Amino acid sequence: AIGVFTLRYNSLELGLYGYFRRYAPGDAATQALLFSMLHNSARAEFILAMAQTREKEPEAAAIAHVIKCFNICCENRNLLLHATPMWWENDGEALTLAKLRRQEPHRMTIYDFSLEAIREAADSVDLTDCYSSAVQKGIVAREAWNALNPAPPPELPPQPPLPRKLDLSRRPEGRAGEPPPRESEQG
């Protein structure tokens, strides 16, 4: 499930690059360099700010929704992919992960995630990626629409629901089958 999540997220991030290139200055090489130098939050903020100033309302609202969805997917990605697996529950339906705290790197937080929740997060990334791609195609189609044509321009796709953040409320409790402490943790 985490591998599928990762592949889907990588596709979503590549799609974000399409929005970035729409607004970033310079040639393709300069845009690629800028994109690679920025963190996802800065990329998303840049795209959102540019869309709000350069796009008309239906396009700006669609891009804002893409960015909201992307940010949630990015949070889920950081949680899953910057953590260390600790153990699987006996039934194989939950995974316990440990993650160092950003502000306190000497402390670790431990989370339990059901396999179902991880799969749902992967599906949300896929849905966001599909929506993002459809919005980009829709914007291009609307721009190419002949202004003299009396029919309205093509519609942008409907907004999907926001992805759900992974639930951090499930904390593991002492249970049989936990791994023994590492030598450095024993007294």
N, C-alpha and C positions, 0 to 999 in steps of 0.2 A: 504494500500500500504506500509506503514512503517513497519507493522508487517511482511509482506511477505519479505520485504527487510532485516529485522533483521534475520529471519530464514535462508534465503539464505546466508547472510553474516556469520552467525555462522557455517554453513556447509563449507564455503570457508576457514574460519579460522582453522577449524578442519583439512581440507586438507593440510593447511600450516604446521601443526604439523607433517604430514607424511614426508615432505621434511626436517623439522628440525631434526627429528629422524634419518634420513638417514646420517646426518653429525655430529650431536652432540656427544660428548664423553659420556662414562658411560653407565650404565644399564638403563632400561626403567624408573625406579623411578627417577634417577638422571636427565635424559632427561626431564621428566615431570616437575621436579622442576625448571630446567633452563628455560624451555619454559614459565612457569607461572611467572617467575621473570622478564622477558624481555617485553618491549613494542613492539608493532607490527613493528615499524620501525627498531628496533634492530634485531628482528627475521628475517625480510626480508633482511637486510644488511648481516647478518650471512649466510643465505641460498645462497644469490647471490654470496658472496665471496667464499664460499665453492664449489659451482657449477662451478664457473669459474676456480678453481684450480684442481678439481677432475674429472670433466666430460669432455667427448669429445665434439666436436663442436655442433653436432645437439642437444644433450641433454642440453648443457650449454645454447645455444640460446633459447631453449624452456623454460627452467627454468627462464631465464632472462625475457622472455615475460610474464610468469606467475607472476613474482614479479612486473613488471610494471603495469599489470592489477590489481593485488592485492593492490598496493599502491593507485591507483586511487579509487578503491572500498572502501578502508580504509578511505580516505579523505571524500568521500561521506557519509560513515557511521558516522564518527565523527561529521560531520555537521548536519546530521539528528538526531542522537541519543543523542547528547549533547546539544540540543536546547530545548526550551520550546515553545509549540504551543501558538500562540497569538490569532488567529481567522481564520475562514474559510471565503472565499469570498462567497457572497450570492448564487452563482451557485454551490458551493461545489466542484469546479474544481481547487481550489488553496488553499494552506495552507501558512500562515504567521508564521514564526518561529523567535524567538529571542535567541541569543546566547551571553553569556558573552565572552569578548575578553580575550585571554590567557595572553597577555602582560599587559592588562589594565582591570583587573577583575571588576572594578567599572563601566565599560562602556559596553553597550550592542549594538550588531549589529542586525538589523532586515532584514530578507530575505523573499521573496515570492517564492514559488515553485508550479508549476502546478502539479496536480495529475498525469498527463501524464509523466512529468519529473521524478517524484518519482518512478512510475512504470517502466520507462525505466532504471532507476538506479538499480532497483531490478532485472530486466531482465539481465542487464550487470553483476551483481554479479553471477547470475545463470549460465550465459555463461562462465564466468571466472572459476567458480567452476567446471563445466563440463570439460572444457579444462584442468584445473589443474589435475583433476583426470585422464583424458585420458593420459596426459603426464607421470604421475607417473606409470600408468599401462604400457605404451609404453616403458619406461625406463627399467622396470622389464622384459618385454618380450624381449627387445633387449639384456639385460645381459644374459638371459637364452638361447639365440639363439646359436645353435651349430656352433662354428667357422668352423667346417669341412663342413658344409652345403654350397654348392655352390650358393644357392639363397641369395639375399641380406636380411639383417635383416628387421623385420617389420618397417614400416614408423611411425614416430611420427605424431600426428594429426596436421593439418594445424592451423596456428595461427589465432585466431579471431581478429577482430579490437579491438583497445584499448577502454575501457569504456569511456564514456563521463563524464567529471566532471559536477556536478550540476552547473547550471548557476546562479552565484551570482549577475548578473547585474540587475535583476528585484528587485527593491526596492519598497516597498509599499508606496503609496502616500495617503494623507488624503482622506478618503472615508466614505460614510455613513455606518453605521453598525459597526464602530469600538467600541471596548469595552471602557467604561468610565475609566478614570485614577484611579489607586488605591489610597486609602486614603493618603498613604505616598507621593504620587506624586502631590497631590492637594495643592495649596497655601493657 
